[in-house]
């Protein structure tokens, strides 16, 4: 059995530790981006999309009123072809209004369901963040300690073998 361990690559251990640190930093940034995206999506649903579709509904209501007035005017003038075109325009305006109202309702439903749907994946992201910050942090510190211990061990010089004692005369 050898008197000494064969420590051949402290560099490999340090390279692994360095790569682990880089991985932890990159993964942390990705998790931050995910959290930011969740917040942006929530704000987008709560403000931007609600305001957008409410504005679209108002625009569609004005358009419908205009088309209904045009239809009424065409009916009063007695023009059948114009009346038919105006009726078609009113139908299209009503359809657009219904679509905008349906979209607004979908956005409201998404708003109500957002936290329920995002809660479980968000919890998983937080668990992973904990692993990255605490567990990988401890692993990196442990690898650092191991590296220092092995470096100190590698620096030790083996005790040189003692020369034989001069108690017996050497033939000579």
N, C-alpha and C positions, 0 to 999 in steps of 0.2 A: 504494500500500500504506500503511495507516495506521501512524503512528509508535508506536501503543500498542495492546495487546490489549484486546478488549472484554470485560472481566470484569464480568458484570452481576449474578451471584447467588451470592455467597459463602454467603448464608443457606441456599440450596438444598443446597449441599454439606454444610454443618453439620447441616442437618435430616436428610439421608441418613445421616450419620455417627451422629447421635443415635439414629435408628431402628435402625441396625445394632447399636448397643450394646444397645438394648432387646431386639432379636431374640435376640442372643447370650445375654443373661441368661435370657430366657424359655425358650429351647431348652435351655439348661443345666439349668434346673429340671426340665423335662420328662424329660431324660435321667437326672437324679438320681431322679426318681419311678420311672422304668422299672427302674433298678438296684435301688431299694428293693423294688419289687414282685417282682422275681426272687428276692431274698433272702427276702422274706416267703413266697413260694410254696414255696421250698425248705424252709424251716422248717416250714411248714404240712404239707407232705408227710411230712417226716422225723419230726415229733413228733406233731402234732395228729391227722392222719388215721390214722397207725399206731395210736396210743393209742385213738382212737375205735373203729376196727374191731376191735381186740383186745378192747376192752370190750364191744362188740356181740356178739362171738363168745361171750364168757363168759356174757353175759345170755341169749343164744339156747341155749347148752348147758344152763343152769339151767332155762330154760323147757322144753326138750326132756325133761330128766329128770323134771320135774314132770308133764308130759303123759304120759310113759311110765308113771309111777307111777299116775296116774289111770286109764290104760288097763288096767293090771294089776289094779287094784282093781275096775274095772268087770267085767273078765273073771271075776274070782273071785266076784263077786256074781251073775254069770249074767245080767245085764241086756243084752239084745241092742241095744236102741236106744241105751243109754248107751255100750256098747262101740263101736258104729259112730261115734258122735260123738267118742269119745275117740281112735279110730283116725284120724279126720279131723284132730283137733287135733295128733296126733303127726306126721302127714304135713306139716301146715302148719309146725310147729316145725322139722322137719328141713329143709324148704325155706328157711325164714328163716335157719337156720344155714348152709346151703350158700351162700346169697346173701351173707351176711356174710363167709364165708371167701373167696368169689370177689372181693369188694370189697377185702379185705385183700391178696389176691394182686395185684390191679390196682395198688394203691397201692405195693406193693413193686416192681413192674415199673416204674412211673412214677419211683420213687426211683432205680432203677438207670439209667434212660434220661434222667433229667432233664439231667444235665450234657451229654450228647451232643446232645440236642435244643436246648438253650439256648446252647451254645457258639458256634455260627455267628452267630445274631442278636446275642448279647452282644458278639462281636467287632466287628460292624458298629456297634453303639452306641458302643463305645470309639473306633472310627475317627471317627465323627461328633463325639464329644466332643473328640478331638484337633483336628479341623478347627475346631470352635467356639473352643476355647481358644487354639490357636496361629495357625492361618491367619487366622481372623477378627480375632484380636487384632492380628496384623501388618497386616491390611488397615485396621483402625481407626486404628492408629498412622500408616500411610501417608496415609490421608485427612486426618488431623490435620496432618501435615507439609505436604501439598498446600495445605490451607486456609490455613496460616500463610504459606506462600510466596506464594500468590495475594493474600492480604490485604496483605502487604508490597509486592507488586508494584502492587496497586491504589492503595496510599498514595503511590507515587512520583508526583511532579509532572513533567509533560513539560517539557523545557527550552523556555523561551519563545524565540520567534524573535528573533534579534538585529536591532536596527534597522540600516538600511543605513548604510554608512560615509559620513562627510561628505567624501569626496574629490572629489566632483563638485559644482559649484555648482548650487543649485536655482534654476530660473527664477522670478522672482518678482515 
